[in-house]
Amino acid sequence: MNPILLNYELLFNEKKKKKITEIIIKAIVKSKKILSTRELINFIYEIIVPSNIDDFDISFSNIQYMDF
């Protein structure tokens, strides 16, 4: 199974959404910094795409069941 797709689907879990939101808020409060849109998008990307993505055989056949 495609790890990117699995991680993306996990983000729809309400508990996980809440935890990610808490982490972002803690980071903002602790560092007293406003996140840019780019930093937020990069954070989400790092959650979804594993750092060792090159080790996986990812092809379009892994997502054929999705309706486009």
Residue frames relative to the residue before (quaternion, step in Angstrom):
aa qw qx qy qz dx dy dz
M 1.0000 0.0000 0.0000 0.0000 0.00 0.00 0.00
N 0.5423 -0.6370 0.4546 0.3057 3.51 -1.12 0.71
P 0.3895 -0.7523 0.4747 0.2386 3.65 -0.55 1.11
I 0.6000 0.5551 -0.3650 0.4458 3.59 1.09 -0.58
L 0.6648 0.4971 -0.2980 0.4713 3.56 0.92 -0.88
L 0.6453 0.5181 -0.3199 0.4613 3.58 0.96 -0.83
N 0.6697 0.4901 -0.2986 0.4713 3.59 0.91 -0.88
Y 0.6270 0.5330 -0.3313 0.4616 3.57 1.03 -0.77
E 0.6650 0.4983 -0.2986 0.4694 3.58 0.93 -0.88
L 0.6123 0.5563 -0.3512 0.4386 3.60 1.07 -0.66
L 0.6122 0.5719 -0.3495 0.4196 3.58 1.10 -0.60
F 0.6154 0.5433 -0.3541 0.4480 3.61 1.21 -0.25
N 0.5080 0.6171 -0.4268 0.4230 3.59 1.28 -0.07
E 0.4862 -0.7087 0.4315 0.2741 3.59 -0.69 1.12
K 0.6410 0.5254 -0.3315 0.4507 3.61 0.98 -0.77
K 0.6743 0.4894 -0.2935 0.4687 3.55 0.97 -0.85
K 0.6052 0.5436 -0.3496 0.4647 3.60 1.05 -0.72
K 0.6680 0.5051 -0.2988 0.4575 3.54 0.91 -0.95
K 0.6616 0.5086 -0.3089 0.4562 3.60 0.93 -0.87
I 0.6443 0.5104 -0.3200 0.4710 3.59 0.95 -0.83
T 0.6326 0.5227 -0.3226 0.4718 3.57 1.01 -0.82
E 0.6444 0.5184 -0.3169 0.4643 3.59 0.97 -0.84
I 0.6424 0.5230 -0.3215 0.4587 3.59 0.97 -0.84
I 0.6553 0.5063 -0.3100 0.4671 3.58 0.93 -0.88
I 0.6629 0.5007 -0.3067 0.4646 3.59 0.91 -0.89
K 0.6404 0.5181 -0.3255 0.4642 3.60 0.96 -0.82
A 0.6489 0.5192 -0.3157 0.4579 3.58 0.97 -0.86
I 0.6565 0.5063 -0.3092 0.4659 3.57 0.97 -0.84
V 0.6934 0.4741 -0.2785 0.4657 3.59 0.86 -0.97
K 0.6846 0.5050 -0.2923 0.4369 3.58 0.86 -0.97
S 0.7651 0.3447 -0.1967 0.5071 3.59 0.88 -0.89
K 0.3158 -0.7732 0.4873 0.2548 3.58 1.33 -0.14
K 0.4961 0.6417 -0.4075 0.4195 3.51 0.98 0.94
I 0.3452 -0.6904 0.5949 0.2241 3.52 -1.16 0.67
L 0.3571 -0.7399 0.5298 0.2105 3.57 -0.78 1.02
S 0.3833 -0.6853 0.5640 0.2555 3.51 -1.04 0.77
T 0.6607 -0.4870 0.3807 0.4259 3.54 -1.26 0.29
R 0.6391 0.5357 -0.3195 0.4500 3.59 0.97 -0.85
E 0.6590 0.5023 -0.3139 0.4635 3.61 0.92 -0.83
L 0.6518 0.5093 -0.3109 0.4681 3.56 1.00 -0.78
I 0.6575 0.4969 -0.3049 0.4774 3.58 0.95 -0.85
N 0.6419 0.5150 -0.3237 0.4669 3.60 0.99 -0.77
F 0.6217 0.5399 -0.3323 0.4599 3.58 1.03 -0.78
I 0.6700 0.4835 -0.2943 0.4803 3.59 0.89 -0.91
Y 0.6209 0.5399 -0.3325 0.4609 3.58 1.01 -0.81
E 0.6791 0.4930 -0.2939 0.4575 3.58 0.91 -0.90
I 0.6105 0.5248 -0.3501 0.4788 3.58 1.17 -0.49
I 0.7296 0.4546 -0.2402 0.4509 3.57 0.88 -0.95
V 0.7841 0.3068 -0.1548 0.5169 3.59 0.80 -1.00
P 0.3783 -0.7371 0.5093 0.2328 3.61 -0.60 1.09
S 0.5753 -0.6169 0.4159 0.3399 3.57 -1.10 0.68
N 0.7234 0.3800 -0.2355 0.5261 3.60 1.15 -0.52
I 0.1198 0.8479 -0.5073 0.0966 3.59 1.04 0.75
D 0.6100 0.5745 -0.3580 0.4119 3.61 1.08 -0.60
D 0.6177 0.5647 -0.3385 0.4301 3.59 1.21 -0.40
F 0.6628 0.4980 -0.2950 0.4750 3.58 1.25 -0.28
D 0.3687 -0.6861 0.5800 0.2385 3.52 -1.19 0.66
I 0.0404 0.8173 -0.5685 0.0846 3.54 -0.11 1.30
S 0.0878 0.7774 -0.6162 0.0911 3.50 -0.78 1.08
F 0.6638 -0.5122 0.3622 0.4072 3.53 -1.24 0.27
S 0.5477 0.6199 -0.4052 0.3893 3.59 1.15 -0.39
N 0.5985 0.5844 -0.3557 0.4168 3.59 1.18 -0.48
I 0.7705 0.3229 -0.1858 0.5172 3.60 1.12 -0.47
Q 0.2984 0.7894 -0.4924 0.2131 3.59 1.17 0.42
Y 0.6436 0.5503 -0.3433 0.4064 3.59 1.02 -0.60
M 0.5681 0.5989 -0.3913 0.4068 3.60 1.20 -0.26
D 0.3593 -0.7140 0.5584 0.2222 3.56 -1.09 0.72
F 0.1449 -0.7914 0.5902 0.0662 3.55 -0.77 1.03
